[in-house]
């Protein structure tokens, strides 16, 4: 049993349910494959945050971009002198 994968699938399904969408097993597998290389916690955060600004149900690239933004924000906050960027 892969708890992180199960949590990720649950988060993906929750976000899509928010937009009135339901993913089938093939779509879920494609989603997991498309974002499996991303940091797990940042991915969950990005999925949860997406509903704050997303007009439509997300695509994997939307979440990939959001994770990159979260990582960049974290680096700026943790690197002296970069907080102005």
BAFI-3210 file (N, C-alpha, C; in Angstrom, 3 decimals, decimal comma, padded with zeros to 6 digits):
// residues 85
n [1|2|3|4|5|6|7|8|9|10|11|12|13|14|15|16|17|18|19|20|21|22|23|24|25|26|27|28|29|30|31|32|33|34|35|36|37|38|39|40|41|42|43|44|45|46|47|48|49|50|51|52|53|54|55|56|57|58|59|60|61|62|63|64|65|66|67|68|69|70|71|72|73|74|75|76|77|78|79|80|81|82|83|84|85]
n.u [000,837|000,609|000,749|001,265|000,737|-001,962|-002,978|-002,360|-003,931|-006,434|-006,443|-006,292|-008,722|-010,502|-010,094|-010,959|-013,615|-014,586|-014,848|-016,885|-016,213|-015,372|-012,865|-011,749|-010,205|-008,059|-007,468|-006,715|-004,381|-002,769|-002,584|-001,208|001,194|002,093|002,701|004,229|006,953|007,211|007,657|006,029|004,569|004,477|003,027|000,548|-000,157|-000,291|-002,417|-004,505|-004,526|-005,193|-007,941|-008,452|-007,749|-008,118|-010,018|-011,115|-011,212|-008,106|-005,257|-002,534|-000,219|-000,871|-000,723|001,927|003,192|002,269|003,503|006,172|006,111|005,572|007,932|009,794|008,926|009,437|012,246|012,907|012,012|013,728|016,259|018,533|018,305|016,946|014,304|013,059|012,436]
n.v [-001,189|002,143|004,917|007,677|007,872|007,168|009,296|011,380|010,733|010,981|013,759|014,823|013,882|015,238|017,947|017,959|017,178|019,449|021,116|019,869|017,630|014,274|011,908|009,137|005,860|005,623|008,298|009,133|007,574|008,702|011,333|010,891|009,830|012,059|013,932|012,705|013,033|015,317|017,219|015,827|017,086|019,777|019,430|018,541|020,852|022,682|021,587|021,923|024,715|025,486|025,811|028,346|030,134|029,003|028,886|026,852|023,223|021,782|021,020|018,695|020,258|022,733|022,271|021,468|023,889|025,462|024,178|024,716|027,496|027,635|026,492|028,382|030,649|029,770|029,544|032,242|033,326|032,083|032,854|035,261|038,583|038,021|038,501|040,646|040,107]
n.w [000,000|-000,921|000,711|000,270|-002,479|-002,494|-000,968|-002,698|-004,955|-003,763|-003,174|-005,789|-006,805|-005,076|-005,738|-008,386|-008,000|-006,756|-008,932|-010,214|-011,665|-012,557|-012,450|-014,390|-013,970|-015,783|-016,357|-013,793|-013,422|-015,421|-014,468|-012,025|-012,982|-014,400|-012,444|-010,541|-010,003|-008,546|-005,491|-002,776|-000,599|-001,427|-003,747|-002,803|-001,410|-003,535|-005,014|-003,163|-002,928|-005,475|-005,977|-005,104|-007,088|-009,593|-012,491|-013,963|-013,843|-012,886|-014,972|-015,251|-015,836|-014,767|-012,041|-011,840|-012,517|-010,380|-008,211|-008,820|-008,489|-005,735|-004,732|-005,620|-004,225|-001,621|-001,707|-002,077|000,332|002,096|001,421|002,070|000,929|-001,419|-001,068|-002,203|-004,808]
ca.u [000,000|001,377|-000,069|001,424|000,014|-003,379|-003,276|-002,302|-005,138|-007,553|-006,378|-006,644|-010,164|-011,205|-010,038|-011,837|-014,993|-014,914|-015,237|-017,946|-015,620|-014,979|-011,841|-011,754|-008,934|-007,013|-007,095|-005,983|-003,033|-002,031|-002,303|-000,149|002,433|002,512|003,187|004,880|008,311|007,173|007,650|004,695|003,901|004,198|001,970|-000,717|-000,445|-000,692|-003,765|-005,440|-004,567|-005,672|-009,340|-008,496|-007,531|-008,400|-011,360|-011,529|-010,495|-006,700|-004,519|-001,265|000,730|-001,242|-000,195|003,396|003,555|002,009|004,563|007,373|005,927|005,742|009,359|010,463|008,551|010,171|013,657|013,001|011,838|014,831|017,544|018,671|018,545|016,074|012,919|012,507|012,111]
ca.v [000,000|003,369|005,930|008,954|007,800|007,211|010,676|012,193|010,420|011,587|015,209|015,073|013,669|016,299|019,181|017,803|017,171|020,857|021,670|019,054|016,648|012,976|011,290|007,675|005,260|005,951|009,688|009,181|007,044|009,711|012,419|010,479|009,735|013,397|014,757|011,828|013,470|016,546|017,117|015,406|018,095|020,952|019,052|018,587|022,265|023,293|021,108|022,572|026,150|025,739|026,248|029,776|030,963|028,295|029,072|025,542|022,089|021,864|020,030|018,458|021,371|023,790|021,900|021,523|025,306|025,925|023,628|025,510|028,793|027,433|026,282|029,674|031,489|029,259|029,944|033,694|033,568|031,495|033,351|036,688|039,446|037,679|038,720|041,755|039,630]
ca.w [000,000|-001,038|001,346|-000,422|-003,748|-002,157|-000,569|-003,905|-005,729|-003,042|-003,384|-007,193|-006,917|-004,357|-006,530|-009,547|-007,510|-006,524|-010,232|-010,777|-012,577|-012,010|-013,281|-014,410|-013,546|-016,762|-016,124|-012,527|-013,669|-016,189|-013,544|-011,082|-013,754|-014,819|-011,334|-009,557|-009,689|-007,750|-004,039|-002,362|000,223|-002,263|-004,682|-002,046|-001,151|-004,810|-005,328|-002,239|-003,233|-006,839|-005,988|-004,786|-008,274|-010,835|-013,038|-014,456|-013,241|-013,290|-015,749|-014,550|-016,012|-013,827|-010,722|-011,962|-012,439|-009,014|-007,356|-009,109|-007,835|-004,291|-004,475|-005,822|-003,086|-000,465|-001,858|-001,836|001,762|002,853|000,926|002,350|-000,227|-002,547|-000,705|-002,988|-006,164]
c.u [000,874|000,526|000,046|000,661|-001,487|-003,811|-003,299|-003,543|-006,362|-007,587|-006,768|-008,156|-010,963|-011,232|-010,972|-013,309|-015,474|-015,423|-016,310|-017,472|-015,304|-013,993|-011,978|-010,355|-007,787|-006,535|-006,306|-004,553|-002,185|-001,662|-001,134|001,184|002,980|003,095|003,944|006,268|008,355|007,202|006,211|003,945|003,557|003,080|000,620|-001,126|-000,950|-002,099|-004,803|-005,609|-005,208|-007,093|-009,488|-008,399|-007,894|-009,840|-011,959|-010,757|-009,054|-006,275|-003,211|-000,272|000,403|-000,665|001,326|003,863|003,357|003,068|005,862|007,288|006,102|007,214|010,135|010,169|009,321|011,650|013,830|012,917|013,028|016,213|017,630|018,975|017,669|014,598|012,266|012,097|010,691]
c.v [001,242|004,526|007,277|008,963|007,883|008,624|011,602|011,977|011,059|013,100|015,584|014,935|014,769|017,591|019,078|017,773|018,595|021,508|020,829|018,022|015,356|012,338|009,778|007,164|005,571|007,379|009,841|008,689|008,047|010,904|012,061|010,398|011,128|014,228|013,956|012,305|014,719|016,243|016,868|016,498|019,342|020,659|019,077|020,019|022,960|022,860|021,791|024,054|026,456|026,284|027,726|030,647|030,289|028,468|027,742|024,458|022,090|020,731|019,797|019,621|022,529|023,517|021,907|022,974|025,850|025,416|024,394|026,876|028,692|027,258|027,588|030,613|031,074|029,660|031,427|034,005|033,094|031,967|034,851|037,464|039,144|037,992|039,860|041,328|039,137]
c.w [000,000|-000,531|000,657|-001,739|-003,499|-001,759|-001,783|-004,767|-005,070|-003,272|-004,812|-007,372|-006,223|-005,168|-007,726|-009,141|-007,240|-007,807|-010,932|-011,776|-011,832|-012,973|-013,244|-014,059|-014,500|-016,547|-014,830|-012,722|-014,434|-015,311|-012,629|-011,802|-014,095|-013,680|-010,273|-009,141|-008,806|-006,262|-003,565|-001,596|-000,584|-003,267|-003,990|-001,764|-002,419|-005,208|-004,443|-002,564|-004,579|-006,866|-005,643|-006,034|-009,591|-011,280|-013,487|-013,722|-013,758|-014,222|-014,992|-014,684|-015,078|-012,448|-010,750|-011,823|-011,031|-008,049|-007,583|-008,447|-006,324|-003,928|-004,615|-004,661|-001,839|-000,524|-001,581|-000,351|002,581|002,411|001,178|001,061|-001,428|-002,253|-001,492|-004,398|-006,263]
res [x|x|x|x|x|x|x|x|x|x|x|x|x|x|x|x|x|x|x|x|x|x|x|x|x|x|x|x|x|x|x|x|x|x|x|x|x|x|x|x|x|x|x|x|x|x|x|x|x|x|x|x|x|x|x|x|x|x|x|x|x|x|x|x|x|x|x|x|x|x|x|x|x|x|x|x|x|x|x|x|x|x|x|x|x]
***
